[in-house]
Amino acid sequence: YTGILHSKPDGVKGNTLIRIGTAPSIFELLSACESFKEIIVTQNTDQNCQELQKWLKREPGAFNWTPVVKYACELEGDRNKWAEKEEKLRRRVKQILECDVSKFNPVTFASLPPADCLLLCHCLEATCNDLSTYRAALKNISSLLKPGGHLLMLTVMKCNYYMIGQHKFPCLFLEKEVLEEAVKEAGYDILKFEVTPICYPASLVEHEGISYLVASKGKGKED
């Protein structure tokens, strides 16, 4: 996401970005903090929310993301700005909320203004058991996005499972045509859709590639 979220005229930017997530990570937000004034992070469990809060508040035992932040800054041209980047991201993150993508209102106990951008990174394919559930979840989270807003998705393609430690977890098998159809059905106009070759070790993820999709929510298509 470094390129598309970078602060430039043809990049995706705005006031508010909502990240829909299943892991307590910050790496996909390191470019977003340069292009959005406010970031709302959602997680599928309270435990993940607490883990992110630890980093946000610099609490003891928080995961050390500094090597990743340094690498992101190196890609952006100045590795030495890593401390500034961390502080900027902490300022930009306004809320960390629990989210259930299976619900029509995914963030039940919060009243959120419509976002300019939704960011999904290896999310729905890891939490949805079948295609109908996937399509419903995509429509549910779209209720958080304003008409004309952007959807950014990074998806593991044709994946059967992924590994976390010694544990194997099933993953929804998605092909390019199926994913494209689901996004359009949810009310989006696809602006960019690319699939790269396999890039994760086979020992971690059994897959055939990673897709990168940018879409805009059709104006006038209210939920």
C-alpha positions in Angstrom: 0.0 0.0 0.0 3.0 2.4 0.2 2.5 3.7 -3.3 -1.3 4.2 -3.4 -1.5 5.7 0.1 1.4 8.0 -0.4 0.6 11.7 -0.2 0.4 12.7 -3.9 -2.4 14.0 -6.1 -3.2 10.7 -7.7 -3.1 8.7 -4.5 -5.9 7.7 -2.2 -6.3 10.1 0.7 -8.9 11.9 2.8 -10.0 12.7 6.3 -10.8 9.2 7.8 -9.6 5.7 7.1 -11.1 2.6 8.8 -8.9 -0.5 8.9 -10.8 -3.8 9.1 -8.4 -6.3 10.6 -8.0 -9.7 12.1 -4.4 -9.3 13.5 -3.0 -6.7 15.9 -0.5 -5.3 13.3 0.4 -1.7 12.3 2.5 -2.3 9.2 -0.4 -1.6 6.7 -1.1 1.7 8.5 2.4 3.2 8.1 1.6 4.7 4.8 -2.0 5.5 5.7 -0.9 7.9 8.4 0.7 10.1 5.7 -2.6 10.4 3.7 -5.4 10.4 6.3 -5.9 12.7 9.3 -7.8 10.1 11.4 -7.4 6.3 11.5 -9.9 4.0 13.1 -8.6 0.5 13.7 -11.0 -2.4 14.1 -10.2 -5.9 15.2 -12.2 -9.1 15.4 -11.4 -9.8 19.0 -11.0 -7.8 22.2 -7.6 -9.4 22.8 -6.3 -8.0 19.6 -7.7 -4.6 20.5 -5.8 -4.7 23.8 -2.6 -5.7 22.1 -2.8 -2.7 19.8 -3.6 -0.4 22.7 -0.4 -1.6 24.4 1.7 -0.3 21.5 -0.4 2.9 21.1 0.2 3.7 24.8 3.8 2.5 25.0 2.9 0.0 27.7 5.4 -2.7 28.9 5.2 -5.9 26.9 4.0 -4.2 23.7 5.3 -5.7 20.5 8.3 -3.9 19.1 7.3 -2.7 15.6 10.4 -0.5 15.2 12.2 -2.7 12.7 9.1 -2.7 10.4 8.7 1.0 10.8 12.4 1.6 9.8 11.9 -0.6 6.7 8.8 1.3 5.7 10.7 4.6 6.1 13.5 3.2 4.0 11.1 2.4 1.2 9.7 6.0 1.5 13.2 7.4 1.2 14.5 8.2 4.7 15.1 5.4 7.2 16.1 7.9 9.9 12.5 9.2 10.2 11.3 6.1 11.9 10.7 7.7 15.3 8.8 10.6 13.7 6.7 8.0 11.7 5.8 6.1 14.9 4.6 9.3 16.7 2.6 10.4 13.7 0.8 7.1 13.5 0.1 7.2 17.2 -1.5 10.7 16.8 -3.5 9.6 13.8 -5.1 6.5 15.4 -8.2 7.9 17.2 -10.0 4.7 18.1 -9.4 0.9 18.4 -12.7 -0.9 18.2 -14.0 -4.5 18.1 -15.7 -5.4 14.8 -17.9 -8.3 13.7 -18.1 -8.4 9.9 -21.0 -10.8 10.0 -23.3 -8.1 11.4 -25.1 -5.5 9.3 -23.6 -2.9 11.7 -20.1 -4.3 12.1 -19.1 -1.9 14.9 -22.2 -2.3 17.1 -21.3 0.0 20.0 -19.9 2.9 18.1 -21.4 5.7 16.0 -18.8 6.3 13.3 -19.0 9.0 10.5 -18.8 7.5 7.0 -15.2 6.9 6.2 -13.3 8.1 3.1 -11.5 4.8 2.8 -11.7 1.2 4.0 -8.5 -0.8 4.3 -8.6 -4.7 4.3 -5.4 -6.7 4.5 -5.9 -10.5 4.4 -9.1 -10.1 6.4 -12.3 -11.5 5.1 -10.8 -14.6 3.5 -9.5 -15.6 6.9 -12.8 -15.1 8.7 -15.5 -16.2 6.3 -16.2 -19.9 5.8 -17.9 -19.7 2.4 -18.5 -17.4 -0.5 -22.0 -16.3 0.6 -20.7 -15.3 4.0 -17.8 -13.5 2.3 -20.2 -11.5 0.1 -22.4 -10.6 3.0 -19.5 -9.5 5.1 -18.2 -7.3 2.3 -21.6 -5.6 2.0 -21.7 -5.2 5.8 -18.4 -3.4 6.1 -19.3 -1.2 3.1 -21.9 0.5 5.3 -19.0 2.2 7.0 -17.8 3.9 3.8 -19.3 7.0 2.2 -20.5 7.0 -1.4 -17.5 7.8 -3.6 -15.1 6.5 -0.9 -12.3 4.0 -1.7 -11.9 0.4 -0.8 -8.3 -1.0 -0.6 -7.9 -4.8 -0.4 -4.9 -7.1 -0.2 -6.1 -10.7 -0.6 -4.5 -14.1 -0.6 -5.6 -15.8 -3.8 -6.4 -19.5 -4.2 -5.4 -20.2 -0.6 -6.5 -23.3 1.4 -4.8 -22.6 4.7 -2.3 -20.3 6.5 -0.1 -21.0 9.5 0.3 -19.1 12.8 3.0 -20.8 14.8 2.3 -24.5 14.7 -1.4 -24.1 14.1 -3.1 -24.4 10.7 -6.1 -22.3 9.9 -8.5 -22.7 6.9 -8.7 -19.9 4.4 -11.5 -19.2 1.9 -10.4 -20.2 -1.6 -10.8 -17.2 -3.9 -10.2 -16.8 -7.6 -9.8 -13.5 -9.4 -13.1 -13.6 -11.2 -15.0 -14.6 -8.0 -13.4 -11.7 -6.0 -14.1 -9.3 -8.8 -17.8 -10.3 -8.9 -18.2 -10.0 -5.1 -16.7 -6.5 -5.1 -19.0 -5.3 -7.9 -22.0 -6.9 -6.2 -21.2 -5.0 -3.1 -21.7 -1.7 -5.0 -18.1 -0.9 -6.1 -16.5 0.3 -9.3 -13.1 -1.4 -9.6 -10.3 1.0 -10.4 -7.3 -1.2 -10.2 -6.9 -5.0 -9.8 -3.6 -6.8 -10.0 -2.5 -10.3 -9.0 1.1 -10.9 -8.2 2.9 -14.3 -8.2 3.3 -16.4 -5.1 5.2 -14.3 -2.5 4.7 -16.0 0.9 6.7 -19.1 1.9 4.7 -22.3 1.2 5.4 -23.3 4.8 3.2 -20.4 6.0 0.5 -20.0 3.3 -0.6 -22.4 0.6 -1.6 -20.0 -2.1 -1.1 -19.0 -5.7 -0.6 -15.2 -5.4 -1.6 -12.0 -3.8 -4.2 -9.6 -5.2 -4.2 -5.8 -4.8 -7.5 -4.1 -5.5 -8.6 -0.5 -5.4 -12.3 0.3 -5.9 -14.7 3.2 -5.3 -18.1 2.9 -3.7 -20.7 3.9 -6.3 -22.2 7.3 -5.6 -25.9 7.1 -4.9 -25.7 3.4 -3.9 -26.7 3.7 -0.3 -26.8 0.8 2.1 
